Amino acid sequence: MAVNLIKLSVGTESIEGLKRWQSSAAAKGPCGHPRHVTRMWPKREAEVLEGGSIYWVIKGVVMCRQRVLRLEEVRRADGIPRCGIVLSPELVPVTPMPKRPFQGWRYLAAADAPADIDPSRAAEQALPPALSVALAEIGVL
């Protein structure tokens, strides 16, 4: 069974901002796909690669996910091996869910992951993050 990852998107204001960052050369791997480089390699690699996604927390709210395509070793100038999480370019909006700050990435069980937003609603304008949090906290979203 697939397991997901969850990660804060630090400095990002919106899904569009995350998309802009990931389209930059600095965020792409050699294959051209977005890649997030992290210090720790998931011990549950096989489960993540069985269809897992990374869920992005933007301004305290889980807002979207991306499919994890593969994990690759990345060595930077310091020579320390790191994990490059290669991602599908598609950002899939999910039902907003508040999430407290944390460091690094964490595992997110499929049962605890927010549902994808129906693609027919994709053209709707996103709510401001603060409003999404408030509505999710009272159970409206």
N, C-alpha and C positions, 0 to 999 in steps of 0.2 A: 504494500500500500504506500502511496506517495506521501511524502511529508514536505511541508513548505518551510520557507524561511521568512522572517520578518525583519525589516531594517528601517531605521530612521533615514529620511532623505534630508539631511542637514542643509539648511540654507535655501531649500526649495519652498516656493510660495504656493505652487499649484501643480496639477498634473502637466499642464502645458510647460511650466518651467522645468520640470523633470525631463520632459520630452526634448526641450531645447538643449539642456545640458548633455543628454545622452546622444544627441546628434553631433556634438562637437568632437573634434579629433581626439581630445584628451580623454574622452569617455569610451572610445571605441578600441576594441582589440584588433589584432592583425587581420582578422577575418571580416572586419567591418561591422560586426554586431556590437551593441552596447555591452560593456564589461564592467563589473564592479570588483575592484581588487580589495581583498580583506586579508588580515593577518592570519586568521584561523581557518583551517580546512575543516569542512563538516565531517564529523566522524560517521554520520549517517548518509554518506554520499550516495550509495545505491538507492536509498529511499527518495532522496531529493531528485535524482535523475530518472525516477519512474513516473515523471509527469508533474513534479513539484514546481512551484512558483515562488518568487520572492514578492512579498507584500510590502508596499512602500507606505511608511507613515509620514505624512506631510502636515506640519503644524499641529501635531497632536492627534491626527485622525488617519486611520488606515483608509487610503483613497483609491489605490489601484494595485494591480499585480502585473508581473511579467513572468512568463514561462522560463525556467532555467533550462538551457540547452545542454550545457556541459560545464565542467570545472577544469581549469587548466593551471599549471604552475606558471607563476610570473616571478621573474627575478629583476629587481630594479638595481640601480647603481650601488646600493649597499650590499648586494649579493644575497640578501635574506630571501628564502623562498616564501611566496605568498600564494593565496588562492585567488584566481581570477574566475569570477562567476559570470559566464557568458550567457547573455539574455536574449530572448526574442525581442525584436524591435517594437512589437505591439504592446502598448500599455492598455490594460483592460480595467476600466473603472469598476469599482466594487461598492457595495453598500457601505457608506461611511460608518466607521466604528472607532470610538475614542481609544487611545492607547497612551499610557504614561511613558515618559522618556526612559530609555535604557541605553546601555552602551553596546556597541558591536551589533551582531545579528543574533537572533534566537530562532529556535524551531517553532513552527506553528502547525499544529495538527490540522488535518483537513476538516475535522468536525468543528474546530474553533475558528476557521477562516470565514471572513464575510463573503456573502454570495456576490457573484458578478451582477452588475446592473444590466438589465435587459437591453440588448443592442438597439432596440427601437427607441429607447430613451436617451441614446448617446448624444443626440443633437441638443438635448435640453441644456440650458446654462447651469453650470455647477453652482451650488450654494457656497457662500464664503465659509472657510474652514471653521471659524468660531461658531457660526450658526449650525453647521453640520454636527459639531461636537455637542452643542446644547440640545439639539433635537435627538441625537443618538443617546445621550444620557437619560432623557426622559422616555425613551423607547418609541419615539415617533419614526425614526429612520431605522 
